Amino acid sequence: MANDIVALRKDGPVATVTLQRPPANAISIELIERIGGVFESVADDPSIRAAILTGQGTSFCAGLDLKIVPFLGAAEQKRLLNALNRALYALYGCPVPVVGAVNGHAIAGGLVLALACDWRIGADWAFLVGLTEVLVGIPYPVAAIEVARQELGPRVARELILFGGNIPARSALERGVLDELVPSEQVMERAMVKALEAARLPRIGFGTVKRQLRAATLAIIDSAIAGNEPLLDRWLSEETIAAATSVLQRGK
């Protein structure tokens, strides 16, 4: 549906999932719940043999919407945490190949979504990627830290996670955060070519091998979903709310 915050379109064996929450596709409770539901439906549809995840506009995903942070009570924080873990489990464990068409800025949780894709194709322009949670004092949910730990080399993980800087797309390619860069107008075309190539792989066999590769990580995330998420009782502190408010004020 064109007016859905997460649109799903099927082209033959390939499902294209597009984040549509302007202006930057920032994560709200509703967006992340919808991402999880869409990828659960992809997993359950035997006619889908590959998927593409992308964003609308010039951002892939800007991470958690800081405008909502000061208004998240305990119940909303728990709902958001659970939705994040479930969505990343559905994406990272999706039984078909998932190609990330990283059309623009991928920040914080947005970069984690990109990292959860099996192949990451970036647009060759000066967009930024980064894991900036530390800048606003947001601890990582289990799924987010596990995906980042698994997908990034130790030095790159230390640089991005502990110091929170953003890096340009070309640096992200050099550091292995992205797998390819292509001209902006070719991102979706290249993603479709890659997805169609991957769609030729045996679906059941691919899903089994993918789960073997990621078994330890998925087991940890599954345990968090079952109630072993350490942040459930206290995630966003007063320090986080103050830092988020400061960032928003600087951006005015």
C-alpha positions as CSV (number, residue, x, y, z in Angstrom):
1,M,0.0,0.0,0.0
2,A,1.3,3.4,-1.0
3,N,0.3,5.1,2.2
4,D,1.7,2.4,4.5
5,I,4.7,3.4,6.7
6,V,6.3,0.1,5.5
7,A,5.3,-0.8,2.0
8,L,5.6,-4.3,0.6
9,R,5.6,-4.9,-3.2
10,K,6.2,-8.2,-4.9
11,D,7.9,-8.4,-8.3
12,G,8.0,-12.1,-9.2
13,P,10.1,-13.9,-6.6
14,V,11.4,-10.6,-5.0
15,A,9.6,-8.6,-2.3
16,T,10.6,-5.0,-1.9
17,V,10.1,-3.5,1.5
18,T,10.2,0.3,1.6
19,L,10.3,2.4,4.8
20,Q,8.0,5.4,4.2
21,R,8.0,7.6,7.3
22,P,9.1,11.1,6.0
23,P,11.3,13.0,6.3
24,A,14.0,10.6,7.4
25,N,12.2,7.2,8.1
26,A,13.0,7.6,11.8
27,I,12.0,4.7,14.0
28,S,8.7,5.0,15.9
29,I,7.0,2.2,17.7
30,E,4.6,1.7,14.8
31,L,7.3,1.6,12.2
32,I,9.4,-1.0,13.9
33,E,6.4,-3.1,14.7
34,R,5.4,-3.0,11.0
35,I,9.0,-3.9,9.9
36,G,8.8,-7.0,12.1
37,G,5.4,-8.0,10.8
38,V,6.3,-7.5,7.2
39,F,9.4,-9.7,7.4
40,E,7.5,-12.4,9.3
41,S,5.1,-12.4,6.4
42,V,8.0,-12.6,3.9
43,A,9.3,-15.7,5.8
44,D,5.8,-17.3,5.7
45,D,5.3,-16.7,1.9
46,P,6.9,-19.6,-0.1
47,S,6.5,-17.6,-3.3
48,I,9.0,-15.0,-2.1
49,R,12.6,-16.1,-2.6
50,A,14.5,-12.9,-1.9
51,A,13.8,-9.4,-0.5
52,I,15.1,-5.9,-0.7
53,L,14.9,-3.4,2.1
54,T,15.2,0.3,1.3
55,G,14.0,3.7,2.4
56,Q,12.0,6.4,0.8
57,G,13.7,9.7,-0.1
58,T,17.3,10.6,0.8
59,S,17.4,8.6,4.0
60,F,17.5,4.8,4.5
61,C,16.6,5.2,8.2
62,A,17.7,7.9,10.7
63,G,17.3,5.6,13.8
64,L,15.1,6.2,16.8
65,D,13.0,9.3,16.4
66,L,14.4,11.5,19.1
67,K,11.3,13.7,19.1
68,I,9.3,10.9,20.8
69,V,12.0,10.0,23.4
70,P,10.9,12.5,26.1
71,F,7.3,11.1,25.9
72,L,8.0,7.4,26.2
73,G,6.7,6.1,29.5
74,A,7.7,2.8,30.9
75,A,5.1,0.8,29.0
76,E,6.0,2.5,25.7
77,Q,9.7,1.8,26.3
78,K,9.0,-1.9,26.9
79,R,6.8,-2.1,23.8
80,L,9.5,-0.4,21.7
81,L,12.3,-2.6,23.1
82,N,10.3,-5.8,22.4
83,A,9.4,-4.5,18.9
84,L,13.1,-3.8,18.1
85,N,14.2,-7.2,19.2
86,R,11.4,-8.9,17.3
87,A,12.0,-6.9,14.1
88,L,15.7,-7.6,14.1
89,Y,15.1,-11.2,14.7
90,A,12.7,-11.4,11.8
91,L,15.0,-9.5,9.5
92,Y,18.4,-11.1,10.5
93,G,16.8,-14.6,10.6
94,C,14.7,-14.2,7.5
95,P,14.9,-17.5,5.6
96,V,15.4,-15.7,2.2
97,P,18.3,-13.5,1.1
98,V,17.7,-9.9,2.0
99,V,19.5,-7.1,0.0
100,G,19.8,-3.7,1.7
101,A,19.4,-0.9,-0.8
102,V,20.9,1.8,1.3
103,N,19.8,4.8,-0.6
104,G,20.9,7.4,2.0
105,H,21.7,8.2,5.6
106,A,21.7,5.1,7.9
107,I,22.1,6.3,11.5
108,A,22.0,4.4,14.8
109,G,19.1,1.9,14.6
110,G,18.9,2.6,10.9
111,L,22.4,1.3,10.4
112,V,21.5,-1.7,12.5
113,L,18.7,-2.4,10.1
114,A,21.1,-2.2,7.2
115,L,23.6,-4.5,9.0
116,A,20.9,-7.1,9.4
117,C,20.6,-7.4,5.7
118,D,22.6,-10.1,3.9
119,W,24.1,-7.8,1.3
120,R,24.4,-4.0,1.5
121,I,24.4,-1.8,-1.6
122,G,25.0,1.9,-1.0
123,A,24.3,4.9,-3.1
124,D,27.5,6.7,-4.2
125,W,26.9,10.1,-2.7
126,A,28.0,11.8,0.5
127,F,25.5,10.3,2.9
128,L,26.5,9.2,6.4
129,V,26.3,6.0,8.4
130,G,27.0,5.7,12.0
131,L,26.0,4.1,15.4
132,T,25.4,7.3,17.3
133,E,23.5,5.8,20.3
134,V,26.3,6.7,22.7
135,L,26.0,10.4,21.9
136,V,22.5,10.5,23.4
137,G,23.1,7.8,26.1
138,I,20.9,5.1,24.6
139,P,22.1,1.6,25.6
140,Y,21.7,-1.0,22.9
141,P,18.9,-3.5,23.0
142,V,20.1,-7.1,22.8
143,A,19.3,-7.6,19.1
144,A,20.9,-4.4,18.1
145,I,24.2,-5.0,19.8
146,E,24.4,-8.6,18.7
147,V,23.8,-7.8,15.1
148,A,26.4,-5.0,15.2
149,R,28.9,-7.2,17.0
150,Q,28.4,-10.0,14.4
151,E,28.5,-7.9,11.3
152,L,31.3,-5.4,12.0
153,G,35.0,-6.1,12.4
154,P,36.3,-5.6,15.9
155,R,38.1,-2.3,15.2
156,V,35.2,-0.9,13.2
157,A,32.7,-1.9,15.9
158,R,34.9,-0.2,18.6
159,E,35.2,2.9,16.6
160,L,31.5,3.2,15.7
161,I,29.8,1.9,18.8
162,L,32.0,3.4,21.5
163,F,32.6,6.9,20.0
164,G,29.5,7.3,17.9
165,G,30.9,9.2,15.0
166,N,29.3,9.2,11.5
167,I,31.4,8.2,8.5
168,P,30.7,8.9,4.8
169,A,29.6,6.1,2.5
170,R,33.0,5.6,0.9
171,S,34.6,5.1,4.3
172,A,31.8,2.7,5.1
173,L,32.6,0.7,2.0
174,E,36.3,0.6,2.9
175,R,35.5,-0.6,6.4
176,G,33.2,-3.4,5.2
177,V,30.0,-1.7,6.6
178,L,28.7,-1.6,3.0
179,D,29.5,-4.2,0.4
180,E,29.0,-2.1,-2.8
181,L,28.6,1.5,-3.9
182,V,26.8,2.3,-7.1
183,P,25.4,5.6,-8.5
184,S,22.3,6.8,-6.7
185,E,20.0,6.3,-9.7
186,Q,21.2,2.7,-10.0
187,V,20.8,1.5,-6.4
188,M,17.4,-0.2,-6.8
189,E,18.3,-1.6,-10.2
190,R,21.5,-3.2,-8.8
191,A,19.6,-4.4,-5.7
192,M,17.1,-6.1,-7.9
193,V,19.8,-7.8,-9.9
194,K,21.5,-9.1,-6.7
195,A,18.1,-10.2,-5.3
196,L,17.2,-12.1,-8.5
197,E,20.6,-13.8,-8.5
198,A,20.1,-14.8,-4.8
199,A,16.5,-15.9,-5.5
200,R,17.9,-18.8,-7.6
201,L,19.3,-20.4,-4.5
202,P,17.3,-23.3,-3.0
203,R,15.0,-21.6,-0.5
204,I,14.9,-24.2,2.2
205,G,18.6,-24.9,1.9
206,F,19.5,-21.2,2.1
207,G,17.3,-20.7,5.1
208,T,18.9,-23.6,6.9
209,V,22.4,-22.5,6.2
210,K,21.7,-18.9,7.2
211,R,20.3,-20.1,10.5
212,Q,23.4,-22.3,11.0
213,L,25.7,-19.3,10.3
214,R,23.8,-17.1,12.8
215,A,22.5,-19.7,15.3
216,A,24.3,-18.2,18.3
217,T,23.3,-14.7,17.6
218,L,19.6,-15.6,16.9
219,A,19.5,-17.7,20.1
220,I,20.6,-14.7,22.2
221,I,18.0,-12.5,20.5
222,D,15.3,-15.1,20.9
223,S,16.1,-15.3,24.6
224,A,15.7,-11.5,24.9
225,I,12.3,-11.7,23.2
226,A,11.4,-14.4,25.7
227,G,12.0,-11.9,28.5
228,N,15.7,-11.8,29.1
229,E,16.2,-8.3,27.8
230,P,18.3,-6.6,30.5
231,L,17.0,-3.1,29.6
232,L,13.3,-3.9,30.0
233,D,13.0,-2.3,33.4
234,R,15.1,0.7,32.6
235,W,16.2,1.8,29.1
236,L,15.9,5.5,28.5
237,S,17.3,7.4,31.5
238,E,16.9,11.1,32.4
239,E,20.4,11.5,30.9
240,T,19.1,10.1,27.6
241,I,16.1,12.4,27.6
242,A,18.2,15.4,28.3
243,A,20.7,14.5,25.6
244,A,18.0,13.8,23.1
245,T,16.4,17.2,23.9
246,S,19.7,18.9,23.5
247,V,20.3,17.3,20.1
248,L,16.8,18.5,18.9
249,Q,17.4,22.0,20.1
250,R,20.8,22.2,18.3
251,G,19.0,21.1,15.1
252,K,16.5,24.0,15.2
